């Protein structure tokens, strides 16, 4: 009997030890810490304004003509480099050539007649009225000649700038019609020596943008490569984007691309940019992930002994990863920088319970 009691006591002890080990090392481990602590630090912080836009040459010209006719000859092709004043194409317009030559001959005739009349007047052989009539005829013919010459000049499409032909020019033989709501573009010339981005900045951020601010941007064509530029102009004309919600107002911000970075950039590439805004030196700052908010404002969880204390803070500048603390914390305070706090879970559960009771 004694032996049986001893065996029973040993079994009880073993089972108790097993339950204790399970409770100590498994149940308690389930209550693991679900947040990460970090320190409040000091350092420089720079606010950034993110925006998206397209890259364009600063100088880009669409070439067309006011004449109706046929595109007679095209002397260049896509990607050709052209110089200012170079003839790129010619237009045949019926009657333009004939009208020019007729006006030219008439001018020569009227000029010669006027010179003869001037000589006769000097010799007192004709009246002043006769001289004035000859002069008027000469001036009228000169005006007609200038008009015919202008029309004749329009038959030649001339490069107004140095640059490259972008896109395929119109084909020879294409009919050109005058009087359309928009002129027919024969070809486009672009000067790639100066490139810029046309960024669309939200109205809530436009007040932070200033001429001269530095800009970093990326393009999909070169993953991981950072390009640089500087804000050169800010348009005051709004652009509205209408979506499912209310219309969003944007303003165009022009960014000149650094000369060292413009190679390899093409017109209409999408640029994702960050404009470097205001900067504060030696600022108190925490990671953006540390800031939480409720109806009372922004707060953090600060370590106080072995517990976490909810502390409301006043914030300042915000960068992509950090936020400035103006009041509420001190340097080297330990705070929760990420994760879930048990206290937060309790508050959420309490709110949900109240919500259910109210239904």
Residue pairs with C-beta under 8 A, 6 or more apart in sequence:
33 339
34 339
34 340
34 341
34 342
35 301
35 336
35 338
35 339
35 340
35 341
36 336
36 337
36 338
36 339
37 303
37 334
37 335
37 336
37 337
38 286
38 287
38 290
38 334
38 335
38 336
38 337
39 332
39 333
39 334
39 335
40 284
40 285
40 286
40 325
40 329
40 330
40 331
40 332
40 333
40 334
40 335
41 284
41 285
41 286
41 331
41 332
42 282
42 283
42 284
42 285
42 331
43 282
43 283
43 285
44 279
44 280
44 281
44 282
44 283
45 279
45 280
45 283
45 285
45 316
45 317
45 319
45 322
45 323
45 324
46 276
46 277
46 278
46 279
46 317
46 319
47 208
47 277
47 278
47 279
47 317
47 318
47 319
48 274
48 275
48 276
48 277
48 319
48 320
49 201
49 205
49 208
49 209
49 274
49 275
49 277
50 272
50 273
50 274
50 275
51 199
51 200
51 201
51 202
51 205
51 253
51 273
51 275
52 199
52 200
52 270
52 271
52 272
52 273
53 197
53 198
53 199
53 200
53 252
53 253
53 255
53 270
53 271
53 273
54 197
54 198
54 268
54 269
54 270
54 271
55 195
55 196
55 197
55 219
55 257
55 265
55 266
55 267
55 268
55 269
55 270
55 271
56 195
56 196
56 197
56 198
56 267
56 268
57 163
57 190
57 191
57 192
57 194
57 195
57 196
57 267
58 191
58 194
58 195
58 196
58 256
59 161
59 163
59 190
59 191
59 194
60 166
60 188
60 189
60 190
60 191
60 267
61 160
61 161
61 163
61 188
61 189
61 190
62 185
62 187
62 188
63 88
63 157
63 159
63 160
63 185
63 186
63 187
63 188
63 189
64 183
64 184
64 185
64 186
65 91
65 154
65 155
65 157
65 176
65 183
65 186
66 154
66 178
66 183
67 91
67 93
67 96
67 151
67 154
67 155
67 176
67 178
68 93
68 176
68 177
68 178
68 179
69 91
69 92
69 93
69 94
69 96
69 155
69 175
69 176
70 91
70 92
70 93
70 173
70 174
70 175
70 176
71 89
71 90
71 91
71 170
71 171
71 172
71 173
71 174
71 175
71 176
71 186
72 89
72 90
72 91
72 92
72 155
72 172
73 89
73 90
73 172
74 88
74 89
74 169
74 170
74 171
74 172
74 187
75 87
75 88
75 89
76 82
76 88
76 89
76 165
76 169
76 187
77 165
77 168
77 169
78 165
78 166
78 167
78 168
78 169
79 164
79 165
79 166
80 164
80 165
81 162
81 163
81 164
82 88
82 159
82 162
82 163
82 164
82 165
82 189
83 159
83 162
84 159
84 160
84 161
84 162
85 158
85 159
86 158
86 159
87 156
87 157
87 158
88 157
88 158
88 159
88 165
88 169
88 187
89 156
89 157
89 169
89 170
89 186
89 187
90 155
90 156
90 157
91 154
91 155
91 156
91 157
91 176
92 155
93 151
93 154
93 155
96 148
96 151
96 152
96 154
96 155
97 152
97 155
99 148
99 151
100 148
100 149
100 151
100 152
102 148
103 141
103 144
103 145
103 147
103 148
103 149
104 145
104 148
106 141
106 144
106 145
107 138
107 141
107 142
107 144
107 145
109 141
110 134
110 137
110 138
110 140
110 141
110 142
111 138
111 141
111 142
113 134
113 137
113 138
114 134
114 135
114 137
114 138
117 126
117 130
117 131
117 134
117 135
118 131
118 134
120 126
120 131
121 127
121 128
121 130
121 131
157 186
157 187
159 189
160 189
161 189
161 191
162 191
163 189
163 190
163 191
163 192
164 189
164 190
164 191
164 192
165 187
165 188
165 189
166 188
166 189
166 190
166 267
167 187
167 188
169 186
169 187
170 184
170 185
170 186
170 187
176 184
176 186
177 184
190 267
192 262
193 262
194 256
194 262
195 256
195 257
195 262
195 265
196 229
196 232
196 254
196 255
196 256
196 257
197 215
197 217
197 229
197 254
197 255
197 257
197 271
197 273
198 252
198 253
198 254
199 252
199 253
199 254
199 255
199 271
199 273
199 275
200 239
200 250
200 251
200 252
200 253
201 209
201 250
201 251
201 252
201 253
201 275
202 248
202 249
202 250
203 238
203 248
203 249
203 250
203 251
206 234
206 251
206 253
208 275
208 277
208 278
209 231
209 234
209 253
209 275
209 277
210 231
211 231
211 232
211 233
211 234
212 230
212 231
213 230
213 231
213 275
213 276
213 277
214 228
214 229
214 230
214 275
214 276
215 228
215 229
215 230
215 231
215 255
215 273
215 274
215 275
215 276
216 226
216 227
216 228
216 273
216 274
216 276
217 226
217 227
217 228
217 229
217 255
217 271
217 272
217 273
217 274
218 224
218 225
218 226
218 227
218 271
218 272
219 225
219 227
219 265
219 269
219 270
219 271
219 272
220 269
220 270
221 264
221 266
221 269
222 264
227 257
227 258
227 261
227 265
227 271
228 257
228 258
228 260
228 261
229 255
229 256
229 257
229 258
229 261
229 273
230 255
230 256
230 258
231 253
231 254
231 255
231 275
232 254
232 255
232 256
233 253
233 254
234 251
234 252
234 253
234 254
235 251
235 252
235 253
235 254
236 251
237 251
237 252
238 249
238 250
238 251
239 249
239 250
239 251
239 252
240 247
240 248
240 249
240 250
241 247
241 248
241 250
242 248
253 275
255 273
255 275
257 265
274 320
277 317
278 317
279 317
280 316
280 317
280 324
283 316
283 317
283 324
283 325
284 324
284 325
284 326
284 329
284 330
284 331
285 322
285 323
285 324
285 325
286 300
286 322
286 323
286 325
286 329
286 335
286 337
287 321
287 322
287 323
287 337
287 338
288 318
288 320
288 321
288 322
288 323
289 337
289 338
290 300
290 323
290 335
290 336
290 337
290 338
291 298
291 299
291 300
291 313
291 315
291 323
292 298
292 299
292 300
292 301
292 344
293 299
296 312
297 312
297 313
298 312
298 313
298 314
298 315
299 310
299 311
299 312
299 313
300 310
300 311
300 313
300 328
300 329
300 335
300 336
301 308
301 309
301 310
301 311
301 335
301 336
301 341
301 343
301 344
302 308
302 309
302 310
302 311
302 329
302 333
302 334
302 335
303 309
303 333
303 334
303 335
303 336
308 336
308 341
308 343
310 343
311 328
311 329
312 328
313 325
313 326
313 327
313 328
313 329
314 325
314 326
314 327
314 328
315 323
315 324
315 325
315 326
316 323
316 324
316 325
316 326
317 323
317 324
318 324
329 335
